[in-house]
Amino acid sequence: VGVGGSGKQSLTRLASYISRAMCFQITLTKQYNSSALMDDIRILYKNAGHKRQPTTFLFTESEIKDEVFLETINSILSTGEVPGLFAKDEMMAMTADIRLDFLRERPGKEETPDNLKQYFTDCVRDNLHIILCMSPMNPKFPIRARKFPGLVSSPTIDWFLAWPEEALVSVSHGFIKDFDIDCSKEVKTSLTTHMGMVHKMVTDVCDEYFRSMRRQVYQTPKSYLSFIAAYKSMYREKLDALKEKESRVNLGLDKLIQGAKDVEAMKVVLAAEQVKLEEATLSTNKMLEGLEVSSAEAKTEGEQVAGIKSRCEADAERIASEKDSCSNDLAKAQPFVDEANAAINSIKPAHIGEIKKLANPSDIIKLVFDCVLILFNLPLNKVQANKITMAKTEINWFEPSFKQALLMMGGANFLNQLVEFGNTGKDLMNDETIEFLSVYIDVEQFTPAVAKNASTAAEGLCTYVRAMKYYHEASKIVKPKLEALAVAEGQMEAANKALAAAEGRLAACNEKLADLQRLFDEQMGKKRSIEEGAMALQKKMNQASALINGLAGERTRWTEDAANFSDQKKRLVGDCAIGCAFMSYCGPFNQQFRNYMINEKFTADCESRKVPVSRNLDVISFLADVGTIGDWNMDGLPTDPLSTQNGILVTSSTRFPLLIDPQGQALSWIKNKERSNLPTWNGQNVVELSDSKLKDKLEFCMGDGKSLIIVGVEDEIDPMLDPVMEKEIVKKGSRMYINVSDKMMDFDPNFRMYFITRLPNPSFSPELQAKTTLIDFTVTQKGLEEQLLGKVISKEQKALEEQLTQVLEEVNSNTKSLMLLDASLLERLTSNTGDLLDDEELVSVLANTKAKAAEVNAKLISADETRSNIAEKREQFRPAATRGSVLYFSIVEMSLVNVMYQTSLTQFLELFMGSMDKAEKATLASKRVSNIIETMTYMTYRYINRGLYETDKLTFVLLVTLKILVAAGHLKSSDVTLFLRGGAALDINSVQRKPFQWMSNDVWLNIIQLRESSQFYSDLIDDMASNESMWKKWYEENQPEEVPIPGYEQQLTDKTDIGSFLKLLLVRCLRVDRSILMCKEFIRSTKEMGPAFVEPVTDTIEMVYEDMEPAVPVIFLLSRGADPTDGIIELCRKKKLPAPAVISLGEGQEPVALKAINAGVVNGTWVLLQNCELGLGLMNDMEAIIIKLKDSMEPSFRLFITALPHPEFPLGLLQMCSKVTNDPPAGLRAGLLRSYTPGVMVDQDRLERVDTAQWRQLLFALCFLHSVVQERRKFGPLGWCIPYEYNNGDLQSCMLFLEKHLYNGEISWGTFQYMVSDVQYGGKITDSLDVRLFRTYTKEWLTERTCEEGYAYNPATPILKIPNDFQYTVPAFTEHGDFRKYIEKFPENDSPEVFGLHPNADLTYCVKEAASLFKTLGETQPKGGGSDGGVSREDIVCEKASELLKRLPEDYVEDDYKAKIRKLGGMAIPMNIFLFQEIQRFQNVISKVRFTLTQLQLAIKGEVVMTAELQETLDSMFDARVPHYWENTLTGDEFSWRLPTLGLWFSSLLNRDNQYRTWLNGGRPNSFWLTGFFNPNGCLTAMKQEVTRKHKSQKWALNDVIYHTEVTNFERVEQVKAPPDEGIYIHGLSLDGAAWSRAEGNLVESAPKTLFSPLPVLYVTGNERRAEEKSKKEQFGSAGPYECPVYKYACRTDRYFIFYANLKCNDEKPPNHWCLRGTSLLCNT
């Protein structure tokens, strides 16, 4: 058990390694569940039990994905077994393997499956070591320990406490002893001690920070180790840089000295070079003459060759065109050749063989062969007439020469001859041959198709012969051309030979010319080289002089630097320690605490230990250069020191940063800074922590070296990211990997990851704080003021701000350039290996540096002047920025009051900028600033005010007022604390004794605190003592704030700035009940605020709609009796838009809502999502949904959200939305003004619907009644037994009824009263006494008298003066505006008498309201600290338990009390049965208390487990509250009795015990203490049974018997000497809302400031119903008695109602009067 980062896992792994045990840890994935855990445990069991290898199971609390996991772990720890872990056959197989070991180790045991299984379990127990790593900081730790006792009772508990100082120092010594530090041994020892102390100091500061700021920061050994590692790295880096600079500077100085010597040597060399140059010039001139002659010869030869060449080229062109023409003609003959070749190829020797065999082939074959013979010039037969047949046609022909053909075919090469003829013979054919062939070919039937019928060979030969004829005809045209071409080519060849000879001659000429040119160039080169050498030397000499003279300034500066280096090196030891301490520890703290730690802790400790350190070290300049910071500012990082420090922490920390960024400034800066390295997904470049694709996105970014910004972090980060945060890098070859959720992912060293939370005060676990660098980016008040000032100037004096921005940008870029040039100069000087004076670039860098330096210095001087001018003008506008900053921080602090009051900085900036547009223009800057402040304050108030619940509206305005006065220096924070706490911290027993009896103890303590804390009131007690009567009179005034304060009034009037606050302090201390009124007066009279801030204002839905934008939803914060749905639907109708989609969120409604939103965005309709606290899943995505849909939204789209406050409502959504509350305003004036706001209830249109004064008067009466019944709720049970949600709908229904009723004729008052009290409002009233109260209101206020002139709601004779003597009349104006004017005259504070209540009712309410205001305001303040020290709470409670056990009565033994009851008459008597039941219940309470106290003592000692019930008892007893389970059963029913404090409750227990024992031992008491019974109704019922039995002779039936009550003259119970003959006396009742006059024998008004009056002993008996009715008339007259309800507790519900007591009234104040007073009798007050 130890906080995260204290080494639990590291030591476990080390111990496992030493023990040669396999260390196993589960790998969490999104899908990891109970079955995956069982699989892992199976592996462990097999390893430990089956293989019998030592195995460590390391299980940390971050791996408890499901609490069910602990069930399994608990089972293993308790029994060693996990039910259902192995299947039976699997277990048998494993036990079979270890059987031999079992027989050897347990020879006496029988070899049964159970014994073998037990042996397996024992093996597991011997080899499996379970290490649970838990953090005591985790709130679930004690709960888990209670739920799973095996987690605590089974293992050995090893507490990893904070490392002591010796350990811290020894660790730092271990790391630093061998580390090379440039200092003495003593300094090194002091440094290691200092490092240990740093961690200790920071840990202490964490506690201070929590007490002061309520922010939890943890530091663990992990932070300490990273601090030491960072020190080593930073020191080495800084020292190397310093040494390098030192060596460069020294080397640079040496080079400068050497350079000066080299200049002299150059002058001698330069003279010798001049002589050489003259000689070379002469020889070059001679050579130039010979070159000119040769050049002319070459030119002539060249011209001749060119002529020959051009002729040859013309001929070649002509021949080429002729050749092309021939080729084209030849191409035309080519198809015939191809055809012939194809034909020959188709003939095979077999085909010829077939023909040979034919005795008489067909005539077509013969003719074909005749043609072949003609082609080959072979002999034919003599011509003899003959007839042949072809294609069935007879033709006159001559005899074919087929015999000759057979001879030809007989040749071995016949086919080859044909082919050869096709190749060469075809060109040797003459016209005669073709003429012979034509005879055959011209025959119509001589075709290949006909020949094919005869034979394949005949077809081929036919085609061949025909092709030869056509080829000859085509080629006849080409031949002459080919012959001509051959001649031309011969001529061309001859011409080319002539050209070649000419070109040879030309080449020889050119070669000669080239040799001459080369000699000339060499000579020129020599000459030029000598020339250049001389010039270079001259230039070099000039540059050298310039260099040496130019570096004179640097030489001086570097000489100074060289002297300082040793001192810098010494101080570097301490400076690095402070820089690293800042980097490792200061991130989570605010500016004030960072400075405190650096200056008063770290630096002071270094100095005290004599560690060299720079005094007042500026960590910003030590850790970052000006240029880098300038770049950050350009990217949007605010310029205040806190933000710059945060920039350093973000960019330099070794761990990934986790940023607390409620205002979103860090996010926008990082997005700009990393813009080139951010991936985008659907236009988004940030990832939600809850994103389902987080793992894939992480893999992509980590592999590609991108930056990953994870937003939406709340209190935890997905354990999947742990290996990445811990940087558990695995190297394989040159690549790096991290194992994330069982997947090896590539890791690129350029990968950056940022975690951002918008929560203003998140509670991160120590483990998470150790894994990341936590940085608080919350904007500071001063920082915000600077930002706002920039915005004011950019709006008001745009040119001024642009000029400043430009100047700053230039200065930034120039400073960076200067730094780079300076570094470059030094580097060039030192890295130059040769002659310094040869480096021309160095000289140009120097010139640049010098010019740039001069330019930059000029610009810096100019910038300084510009800045001071601008600053002067800017300061005129600072008050506006200061006010803006104060307002924003007031808004932020309101979020501590209610989680729903979230406003983003972006929203505030819109208001801030808008206020400047709306503020009145003025030529004078001071007047303009005043206008801006006034407009901005009121606009902000209105914007925030409409999103606050009524109870918090005054809190906000008061908070703003106090903050403004503190910021202006008029008040100190201590004054505000005094106002909020008064003397609550003082103890009455330890202060000066109270001299005034008329004053309460609380007031006296307040006065003492006021005297001690306020200089103004330092003599207050003396002044009061010397003028006691005046002070007492002032103290007892009903409205002391309106009466001059004795002796102080004039002084307060003179103090114009804070006089009203000082008066408020006094009223708060002496008359806390008037604090609220005085607060309003204070706001009204403070010149920075004014009356507008306390006037009631109503924001209608129309007004809200006017300010709406499509992409900014409105959230209606719901409250009792306020539902905006009707208003939204009505407004939609007025705007003539389609009805809004109304979806009430709950189970399964999220898809419906999403569909409606998507449809609304497209169609431009409205969407209303109700009860969104029930759909947090959708709400969490809503911000992303709106951003995604923003660009595609129709301008008329609107989204309304209604929700009750919920602690888990998403912060981002709240910050982007406008918030509106719809709860009824407080006070009659506000309520009536709301009803008379156009568009809410009554407008001019409604007034004119019925044209009678009565209608307008009754409308007003209904609105007045509506406001009264709503306002009456604030008085708690005195107002209404149950606080009902009366809303505008009820009032609307009454108005509609009245309107229709009046249309139908004259009004029926009874009907009207009934409809209002029993139907419209009464429909929701469930308590019969509330029904009675409402009926009373309608009977009193909705009558004919209401419309009479002079009728007023004021009481006839008010007990106290009504404020301003105002008359609450019923006006009958015709104009709506007149009604509003009349209502605005209402007193701000309503007298309870207007409601029918006693003025005392206001006392309770006002004290409660003031206490609530102080508590709420207190929540917004930083918490003062300081532990009380001494005795722990456990010791206090243990002692208290012992004391209560001693005082606890002894148990009631059933046999004993039964025997005593028998003596009292036995169970036949109803009252004895009642006593028996009471004692049984009482004994249960005693047993419960005794058992709980005994167990609690044991639990505190650690002997039993501290259960949730015992923990609750301990907390309650420490706070002096009654433990929950002493008052309630498990189901929440009443177990004992309910009282506010433990002291009262225990006193009641003893008093009850006394009543029961007295009754048991001494018989029935004369009077019963009704309060002391569990079931007082049971007591009265038993009494009624007894009375009924006594009247058995008169045949009374129990159902007909009702209670008869009389108030006796016995004021104290001791005066009752005997019980009544029948019925009982009861005492202990108190009157609430009235008092009893013994003299008059009736109800009278309560005494001022006395809330409860005791009632004399009450006689209660039973009476027959009719007799009782008759008795009532005689006893109480026609008006009758007031039927006063009797309740068990002040909480007036049917559950605690006992019975009605009839109390007498006088004629002036009839029963209705007491009904409106809310008069009742209470057993417990």
Disulfide bonds with the S-S distance in Angstrom:
none
